[in-house]
Each structure stands twice: as structure tokens, then as C-alpha cells.
Amino acid sequence: MKTDDDLQAYLHQHIPLSRAMEVSVLESSLARVVLSAPLAPNINHRETVFGGSASAVAILAAWSMLHLRLSAHGLGSRLVIQRNNMAYGLPIDGSFTAVAEAPSEAAWRAFVRVYERKGLGRIEQASVLMYHGQPAGKLTGEFVAFGQGYQ
């Protein structure tokens, strides 16, 4: 992925829910991914963001961070979330962002080492929902990368 537009096109093509939710990529680098989503397609009966939508955008941000790093290191894989914990801190009644910072270098090196040796690796990745400059929720997820030998 060379640009924010490339990542957004990839997400919309390969994860159609991201298109339906009108997710846009504001920033994409090996250090940080920032996704944005508007209220309208993600609204609930209380006129705030539906918890499932908030969680989905948080997962997409975390997944995108790992996807970009795997691609940059030439490690083609299937990347999936295995489990996650989502904490909601504030109601969101407008557009919001999900921010994923790169994993620590130690965690990344350990993940890559196991992935290259076994063709399968697990790593924890977090993202934070932001609304009006304040944290509104936090996702912590465990992601699994499968090499070509795994189905």
C-alpha cells in the first residue's frame, strides 16, 4: 500500500462492510493508522454510534496496521482476528476515528520470528476510538497471521 487511498480501496474491495460503513483512511503508515467513520451509516436507536460499528472500525484500524507491516516486510499472509476485548468509554454522536499505533519493536520482532519459523504467528494489537479529541473506547485484539502452508 503506497497511499491512504490504496489502503481505503483495498478495505472497500476486500472487506465490503468498510464501504457500507463509509470508513475512510485518514492516515496510513508503518507507525500509525487512522480510520474515520461518519455517524449516519453507523447510527443506533439512541442516535449514537452503534457499538458493533464502533468495534468494527476499531478492528479495521488494528487489522490495517498489521496488514501494512506484513506487506512492507514481504510477508504475504492471511491475517484474521482471533479474539478481542472492546471497552466503551463515551457515547459517540458524530464522526469518529480509530487510531492504531505500531506494536512495540520487541513484540513485532518476536511475531515475525515465529511467523517465519512456523508459518503462523500471533500478535496483540490495540486501537483507540477518538471522538472530539478524547478517547471514547479501546480495542485490544489478538490477531493471527497464516502463511501459505495454512488454510
Residue, then its C-alpha position, 0 to 999 in steps of 0.5 A: m500500500k503506497t497511499d491512504d487511498d490504496l489502503q481505503a480501496y483495498l478495505h472497500q474491495h476486500i472487506p465490503l462492510s468498510r464501504a457500507m460503513e463509509v470508513s475512510v483512511l485518514e492516515s496510513s503508515l508503518a507507525r500509525v493508522v487512522l480510520s474515520a467513520p461518519l455517524a449516519p451509516n453507523i447510527n443506533h436507536r439512541e442516535t449514537v454510534f452503534g457499538g458493533s460499528a464502533s468495534a468494527v472500525a476499531i478492528l479495521a484500524a488494528w487489522s490495517m496496521l498489521h496488514l501494512r507491516l506484513s506487506a512492507h516486510g514481504l510477508g504475504s499472509r492471511l491475517v484474521i482476528q482471533r479474539n478481542n476485548m472492546a471497552y466503551g468509554l463515551p457515547i459517540d454522536g458524530s464522526f469518529t476515528a480509530v487510531a492504531e499505533a505500531p506494536s512495540e519493536a520487541a513484540w513485532r520482532a518476536f511475531v515475525r520470528v515465529y511467523e517465519r519459523k512456523g508459518l503462523g504467528r500471533i500478535e496483540q494489537a490495540s486501537v483507540l476510538m477518538y471522538h472530539g479529541q478524547p478517547a471514547g473506547k479501546l480495542t485490544g485484539e489478538f490477531v493471527a497471521f497464516g502463511q501459505g502452508y495454512q488454510 
